[in-house]
Amino acid sequence: MHRLNRLNRLVCSSLLLCALSLQAAPNYTEYARLLEAYVADDGVRYAVWAQNQADVVALDQVLESFDVTQLDGLSKDAQKAFYINLYNAGMLQAVVDHYPLKSVKEIGFLPFSIFKKEYISLGGTEVSLDHIEKGILLKQYFDPRIHFAVNCASESCPPLRAEPFVGKRLNAQLDEQTRLFAGSDRAARVNAKKGAIGYSELFKWYADDFDVKSPATFLNRYRTSKLSEDTEVVWIDYDWSLNATKK
């Protein structure tokens, strides 16, 4: 059923493709509108979004416009911002298309298969979320702050930013995303009784990217309240439940 709905929407938007085929630099106007409308402080308003067929189609059209965007001539920051936006928009599309669901682990035949599924069109080639994050962003535009900008639509993920990333402000945006995460209990939880600090499993999965003995070393660069770098490190179980707004 989801596949049929997608095909119907693509037919409805086919007339737009001719105009999009000539697009050069990224145009984030419509994507910005959607983020502003549906991203809240406590998550994403998926239920409302999925019921608004016009905005479901609008998200498809955003990704269609990304598909034909020409990155040649853009700054490296503008290119990096584009791929972060592509990842986040692709993840949003997957959730909206399969809503209602309790976790992105429910999408596909196996848990986490959504990250490996090649369904996002990039220059006419279908690519996966994993390819965008690990094969492009972390390989060609390496920056550990990327881990706090791409959003996996889950509760333990760093929150989705309610605006597109843009080249001219990318460094400030990435810094802000990292500070927000670093100061939250998603990143670190001090357990004084056990003499340990619990850290997001992001620091375990991507230890090579952060290149520190203790996650505290990295997080303290972005925190006002510093963490002990000598305290025992334990891991917070990652919560893969959907990052849907509670309101």
C-alpha positions in Angstrom: 0.0 0.0 0.0 2.8 2.4 0.9 4.4 1.7 -2.5 1.2 2.4 -4.4 0.7 5.7 -2.5 4.2 6.7 -3.3 3.6 6.0 -7.0 0.4 8.0 -7.0 2.2 10.9 -5.5 5.0 10.8 -7.9 2.5 10.8 -10.8 0.8 13.8 -9.3 4.1 15.7 -9.1 5.5 14.6 -12.5 4.9 18.0 -14.1 7.2 19.6 -11.5 10.1 17.4 -12.5 10.7 19.3 -15.8 11.1 22.5 -13.9 13.3 20.8 -11.3 15.6 19.3 -14.0 17.2 22.7 -14.5 17.8 23.5 -10.8 21.4 24.4 -9.8 22.0 25.3 -6.2 19.9 23.8 -3.4 16.6 25.5 -2.7 15.5 24.9 0.9 12.4 27.1 1.0 9.9 24.3 1.0 12.0 22.1 3.2 12.3 24.9 5.7 8.5 25.4 5.8 8.0 21.7 6.5 10.5 21.6 9.3 9.1 24.7 10.9 5.6 23.2 10.7 6.3 19.8 12.1 9.4 19.8 14.2 8.8 20.6 17.9 11.1 20.7 20.9 10.1 17.2 22.0 10.0 15.5 18.6 8.3 15.5 15.2 4.5 15.8 14.6 4.4 12.7 12.4 0.7 12.0 13.0 -0.3 15.4 11.8 2.1 15.3 8.9 1.0 11.9 7.7 -2.6 13.1 7.6 -1.8 16.1 5.5 -1.5 14.7 2.0 -0.4 18.0 0.5 2.6 18.1 2.8 3.4 14.4 2.3 3.6 15.2 -1.4 5.6 18.4 -0.6 8.2 16.2 1.2 8.5 14.0 -1.8 9.0 17.0 -4.0 11.7 18.3 -1.7 13.6 15.0 -2.2 12.9 15.2 -6.0 14.5 18.7 -6.0 17.5 17.4 -4.1 17.9 14.6 -6.6 18.6 17.1 -9.5 20.6 19.6 -7.4 24.0 20.4 -8.9 26.7 20.7 -6.2 29.6 21.6 -8.5 30.8 25.1 -7.7 29.3 25.1 -4.2 31.5 25.5 -1.2 32.5 22.5 0.8 30.3 23.6 3.6 27.3 24.1 1.3 27.9 20.5 0.0 28.2 19.1 3.5 25.0 20.9 4.5 23.2 19.5 1.5 24.0 15.9 2.4 22.9 16.4 6.0 19.6 17.8 4.7 19.3 14.9 2.2 19.8 12.3 5.0 17.3 14.0 7.3 14.7 14.5 4.6 15.1 10.9 3.5 14.6 9.7 7.1 11.5 11.8 7.5 10.1 10.5 4.2 10.6 6.9 5.4 8.7 7.5 8.7 5.9 9.5 7.1 5.4 6.9 4.4 5.2 4.1 7.0 3.3 5.9 9.7 1.9 4.8 12.2 4.8 3.0 13.7 6.6 2.8 17.0 10.2 2.6 15.8 12.2 2.9 12.6 13.2 -0.7 13.3 9.8 -1.7 12.1 10.5 -0.4 8.5 11.6 -3.3 6.3 11.9 -7.0 6.8 14.7 -6.8 9.4 15.4 -4.4 12.2 17.5 -1.4 11.0 17.1 -2.4 7.3 15.8 1.1 6.6 19.4 2.4 7.0 20.7 0.0 4.3 17.8 0.2 1.9 18.6 2.1 -1.4 15.6 4.3 -1.8 16.9 7.9 -1.9 17.6 9.2 -5.3 20.8 11.1 -5.7 21.7 12.2 -9.2 19.4 9.5 -10.6 21.1 6.7 -8.5 19.3 5.1 -5.5 21.4 5.3 -2.3 20.9 4.4 1.3 21.0 6.4 4.5 24.1 4.5 5.5 25.7 5.5 2.2 24.9 9.2 2.7 26.2 9.2 6.3 29.2 6.8 6.2 30.0 6.8 2.5 29.7 10.5 1.8 29.5 12.7 4.9 31.9 11.0 7.2 34.2 10.0 4.4 34.4 13.1 2.2 33.4 15.8 4.7 34.6 14.3 8.0 33.5 16.1 11.1 32.4 14.4 14.3 29.7 17.0 14.8 27.9 15.3 11.9 26.7 12.7 14.4 24.6 15.4 16.1 23.2 16.8 12.9 21.9 13.7 11.1 18.7 12.3 12.8 17.7 8.7 13.0 14.1 9.4 14.0 14.6 7.8 17.4 14.4 9.1 21.0 18.1 8.7 21.8 19.2 10.5 18.6 20.3 14.1 18.9 17.2 16.1 18.1 16.2 17.0 14.6 17.0 20.7 13.9 13.9 22.7 13.0 15.6 24.4 10.0 17.7 23.3 7.1 21.5 23.3 7.4 23.1 25.9 5.1 26.7 26.4 4.0 27.1 30.0 5.2 26.0 29.1 8.8 27.0 25.5 8.9 29.8 25.8 11.5 27.5 27.7 13.9 24.7 25.3 13.3 26.8 22.2 13.9 28.3 23.8 17.1 24.8 24.6 18.4 23.6 21.0 17.7 26.6 19.6 19.5 26.2 21.9 22.5 22.5 21.0 22.8 23.2 17.3 22.7 26.3 17.6 24.9 24.3 19.3 27.7 21.4 16.8 27.6 20.9 13.5 29.4 20.9 11.8 26.0 24.7 12.4 25.9 25.7 11.9 29.5 24.2 10.9 32.9 26.2 11.1 36.1 25.6 8.3 38.5 27.3 9.5 41.7 26.2 6.4 43.7 27.9 4.0 41.3 30.8 6.3 40.6 30.2 6.1 36.9 28.9 8.2 34.0 26.6 6.8 31.4 27.2 8.0 27.9 25.3 7.7 24.6 26.2 4.6 22.6 27.1 7.0 19.8 30.5 7.3 21.5 30.9 3.6 21.5 29.8 3.0 17.9 31.8 5.8 16.5 34.8 5.8 18.9 37.3 6.3 16.0 35.5 9.4 14.9 35.7 11.1 18.3 39.2 9.8 19.0 39.1 10.3 22.8 39.7 7.9 25.7 36.6 9.1 27.5 33.5 10.7 25.9 33.9 13.4 28.6 36.9 14.8 26.8 34.9 15.5 23.7 31.7 16.6 25.5 33.5 19.0 27.8 34.4 21.2 24.8 30.7 22.0 24.5 29.5 21.8 28.1 29.4 24.5 30.8 29.2 21.8 33.5 32.3 19.7 33.0 32.4 15.9 33.3 35.1 13.9 35.0 37.4 12.3 32.4 38.6 9.7 35.0 35.2 8.3 36.0 34.2 4.9 34.9 32.4 4.9 31.5 29.2 2.9 31.1 26.7 3.0 28.2 23.1 4.2 28.1 20.9 1.7 26.3 19.9 3.4 23.0 16.2 4.1 22.8 15.0 3.3 19.3 11.4 4.3 19.9 10.1 6.9 17.4 11.0 10.6 18.2 7.3 11.6 17.8 6.1 14.6 19.7 4.0 14.0 22.8 1.8 17.0 22.2 
